[in-house]
Amino acid sequence: MNDHFPILEETRPTMSTVRPPFRIGIIGTGGIAHAHADAIRDLHPRAEIVGVVDLDPDRAAQFAADFGVGAIHVTADELLARGDVDLVCICTPPETHAPLAAAAARSGIASLVEKPTALSLGELDELARAEAETGAPILTVFQHRFGPAARHLRSLAESGVLGRPLVATCETLWFRPDEYFAVPWRGRWEVEGGGPTMGHGIHQFDLMLAILGDWTDVTAFAARQLRPTDTEDVSLALVRFANGALATVVNSLVSPRETSRLRFDFEYASIEVEHLYGYTSADWTFTPAPGHEHLTAAWEHPNEAGATSGHRDQLAAILDAFEHGEAPGVGLAEARRTLEFAAATYASAFRSRIVSAGELIGDDPFVAGMSGGIVPWAPVKAVLA
Ligand SMILES: NC(=O)c1ccc[n+]([C@@H]2O[C@H](COP(=O)([O-])OP(=O)(O)OC[C@H]3O[C@@H](n4cnc5c(N)ncnc54)[C@H](O)[C@@H]3O)[C@@H](O)[C@H]2O)c1
């Protein structure tokens, strides 16, 4: 660890050592639950799904049949009350994440919550209280931190071998047609929490924050350019980091040629990745600065047979941590830093001024919700509903 990368204070619970097989429950059996179930199947016999639940019983039944799960529960509470669940994957729409994670904690069960962890900083702080009271870890899915290349970059950056981080660019340029927003929970502040800042680009800028550490200031724009949403469909932010690095972040859902890009310019090398929904090590490039060509060898790392960064990498890391009695990732302190960055993006955009880390506290409206109650365009979804 060098001076440019202060570690977040770790107060996370670790769970006393859990031995495999890890017994996992899944709440919500829609689209992303399949990525969780595939990861669990891949990690068998270390992990197994012991029960599932969905508001739609037919969907739960089909999912259980597809993944060979014996128990379908009627409610999340019933699943949490089984008494044999080590970890519950919360794969439901965003508005349900915090209440379900709090219920899991109160049942003494660790949770792995899909992003965004909560709809607001206020909700996330409630979760931190539940975690502190119960000791049950509440983790967020940020799978792109766990691919081999990202893990390697983080350790190189922390070692200081790349020199100071100077500049970064972070782009999530995706395309979601109007029909994507026909699903009732999408595009609404009160259900999804926000647009691409909260739901799509959050993966990329979470990875940027995991590499560059604490941010200090954000100045941003947000707009609804095209889509039938209450939320933004584009946001842009300029960021300053505690270590002096500067970055730009673009989150878009209106970009016909889709890509996800991250670039880090350190004193002695540029490291870049371009992918869409998951990267392999081959998607990364390393360019040494003149006179620092010897560093190319330091970038060599295992490719794990071209595996794409995904839920499996994160789940495997969580199981390792449980087995060794260590704090699993991504814990609430790091998830909060990422959520606060999203809140600052909205607050800066809607207040037309720079927002500093730690500024959104107490009864600030951007603590209660990402819209801050001052969105400068009229809602459409609420009217249509
Ligand atoms: N990590 C990623 O790369 C990634 C990718 C896509 C989606 N997501 C996130 O995953 C979450 C779910 O997205 P999705 O696309 O799978 O949605 P989805 O609509 O396909 O599935 C959600 C399921 O949850 C069920 N559900 C809702 N409330 C419930 C409750 N209280 N109890 C039990 N079941 C309930 C619904 O019936 C539905 O089957 C969202 O937060 C989304 O942002 C993450």
The ligand as an ORCA input file, in Angstrom:
! r2SCAN-3c Opt
* xyz 0 1
  N     -24.930     -7.321    -11.886
  C     -25.371     -7.180    -13.120
  O     -24.615     -7.200    -14.101
  C     -26.852     -6.987    -13.341
  C     -27.387     -7.174    -14.622
  C     -28.772     -7.037    -14.772
  C     -29.576     -6.695    -13.695
  N     -28.998     -6.480    -12.465
  C     -29.817     -6.084    -11.304
  O     -30.557     -7.214    -10.854
  C     -31.809     -6.796    -10.305
  C     -32.936     -7.576    -10.960
  O     -32.898     -7.311    -12.350
  P     -33.552     -8.349    -13.391
  O     -33.226     -7.816    -14.727
  O     -33.193     -9.737    -13.045
  O     -35.106     -8.107    -13.092
  P     -36.328     -9.064    -13.461
  O     -37.526     -8.191    -13.500
  O     -35.986     -9.898    -14.660
  O     -36.426    -10.072    -12.217
  C     -36.778     -9.647    -10.931
  C     -37.604    -10.769    -10.293
  O     -37.813    -10.444     -8.925
  C     -39.149    -10.847     -8.592
  N     -39.538    -10.109     -7.373
  C     -39.810     -8.804     -7.247
  N     -40.046     -8.490     -5.949
  C     -39.907     -9.643     -5.236
  C     -40.016     -9.973     -3.871
  N     -40.300     -9.038     -2.955
  N     -39.811    -11.254     -3.501
  C     -39.514    -12.206     -4.422
  N     -39.403    -11.955     -5.753
  C     -39.591    -10.682     -6.150
  C     -39.957    -10.526     -9.821
  O     -41.165    -11.236     -9.852
  C     -38.973    -10.945    -10.933
  O     -39.136    -12.302    -11.288
  C     -31.872     -5.285    -10.506
  O     -31.477     -4.624     -9.336
  C     -30.851     -5.020    -11.601
  O     -30.272     -3.729    -11.512
  C     -27.668     -6.643    -12.271
*
